[in-house]
């Protein structure tokens, strides 16, 4: 079955999932963009569902994908992008702003900056945000889960 044809069924399954978890979750938006099912929820106590550094959010996102694949019998490849109380949206904006500010500092002082360890998702946001800045380069160093982004001035 195709994702687009099943948005109403998907919505019901998501509501049932959170009801079983005893969370009042209001679906603010549910849409399909390419192979990605984008879902935005609003809940009373988002910190419980988001967890430390968004880890619980990513686990719930993965669980939802498995449940939807099984219950709705979706055969096409798809991804679930879950945002709870705009956590991801705010986190992305923060990471982009931090990346630009640090890049400007690197250009001024001509000395590299090493960011704290981040998930691959967060590192990707930093790399993409700074990709078109001509005076700096970025690279990831270290081993998971301690990989970090290094912002360096161009020689």
Secondary structure, 3 states (H helix, E strand, C coil): CCCHHHHHHHHHHHHHHHHHCCCCEEEEEEEEECCEEEEEEEECCHHHHHCHHHHHHHHHHHHHHHHHHHHCCCCCCCEEEEEECCHHHHHHHHHHHHHHHHHHHHHHHCCCEECCCCCHHHHHHHHHHHCCCCCEEEEEECCCCCCEEEEEECC
